[in-house]
Amino acid sequence: METMYLTHPACRLHEMGSWHPESPQRLDAISDQLLASGLMPYLDDRQAPQASRHDLLRVHTVQYLNSLRENTPDQGYFPIDPDTLMNPHTYEAALHAAGAGVAAVDAVLGGEARTAFCAVRPPGHHACRSQAMGFCFLNNIAIAAQHALDFHGLARVAIIDFDVHHGNGTEDVFAGDERVLMCSFFQHPFFPNSGADHPAANMLNVPVPAYTAGAAVRAIVTDTWLPRLEAHRPELILVSAGFDAHREDDMGQMGLVEADYAWITERLVEVADRHCQGRIVSTLEGGYNLSALGRSVVAHIRALAKL
C-alpha cells in the first residue's frame, strides 16, 4: 500500500503577514523538494476535505469554534495574540488542515494506505480546547486521534511530537486519558513554557536544553520512548511532525538534521509494524527554514514509505 499525501490549496491562502515565519511558502518548499527528490510519484496524492463540526467538537468547545467564525475578518487581519492572526481564509484553511488528519485516519484504518502525511497549515499542536495560540487554531492531531478513538473505536493510540516546542494543546486535550500515550521532546525553557512540571502519567515529556543535537535525541527515543511505546501497544501511531528542531532553523536552538528525522521515523515504523499493522498518520507542525523543512519532510516521508 502506498503512503498517502494529503494537502489542499486553501492551506496556502492563510497568511499572517509577509513578516511571519509560518508562511504559505512552507508548503511550496515541501512540494518542491518532493518533486526534486523523485518521491512524489510514489505517493497517493489526495486533496484534504474539511473537518466536520462534529469532528471539531470532539476536541474544541462550541463557544471557541463560534468565536473563530465570528472573528474571521472580511479583510486584513484579526489578532488572536501578537503572533497568531486570522485573515479571511484562516478558518477555511484550518478546517482542511484538521480534515486532512481525519481523512488520513479513515484511509489508514480502512486499508487504503499504510501510512499518511498531511502537508497542511495552520499547524495545530498549541491549540487548546478553547484557545488559539502559537500559530495554531484547531488541534489537527488531537482531532485525528479523537476520531480514531471515538469513531473507529480504537482502545490505544500513541501521539509522537518531535517539534522544538512542547505540544501544550495536545496535552491539554489528552492528559489523563489512558487510551493515549503522548511522547515528546522539546527545548526547555522555551515557548510555551510548559510540559516540564508534573505531567500526567500518560504524558512522556522529555524537556531538553538548547543546543541538544541528534545523538542525545536518539538516546531519548531509544531509552525512554521505545519502552513506553512497546508497553502501550498502540493500534495507531499519530505524529505531530515539527521540523524546527533542525540546526538550520532559527525558531529554536536545537541541532537535528535530516538523518535524525529519518532515524526517528524508522524507529516509529518498526513499532507500528509490530503493534498496529504499520499504521502511522503524520501531520505537519513547525519548521520555518524553508530549505531545511523541505529536506527534512522528504527524509520523514521516505522513511514512512520505506523507500
C-alpha angles and dihedrals in degrees: 000000000000127000109254120228115201128189139134135213090236089068088068093054095066110089134155102203136305090272095057119105093209091077137156088248088075090074091045090054091053095047092046092052092046090054093044091049093053089235099116097079089059093057129084099235113208137170112241116238123220117268113246122242088248089057090052095046090060086072111014132054124250091239092053095048090048090051092054091054093043093049095050103119124226088222138356120013140314110207117221087179132338092280101033116066136166123221124187091276101042099097093047090050091048091051091055092045090054092041091055091063093047092049091046092052090050092049096047095044090043093055097247092118137006096217136009138198121202112208095195143134151235091057120229121202096098093052109107126199092274107010138070117211144142095037089306130118107164122027099238098184094045091050090051093047094047089050090054091050101041105030100032095033098230115171100205133026132168126215117202117196117187100166119128087242126065113257093234095163093055090048089050089057101043109027107131095014103125092198089069126063112191118194121187146154122201141165112269136227089032142103125340088024094218142106101059101086122073102323119192117271092257092054114087099191118176111187113198131191125251115281094033107154138198101283093057092046092050089052090052091052093047098043103036114012100045098051091050092047091050090051093047094050095203120211089208134016119213122191129206093204110201118169099188092103086076113120091238094054114099093197090082139011104239127118112225124139134196093272090059092054090048091049093049091048092049090054090050090049089054091052091047091051091053099044114017110029091264094297115160130157116192127186130190119256121158134355120128108173097089098211094045091045094053094046093046094049090051090053091048095048093044088056092045090052094042090233 
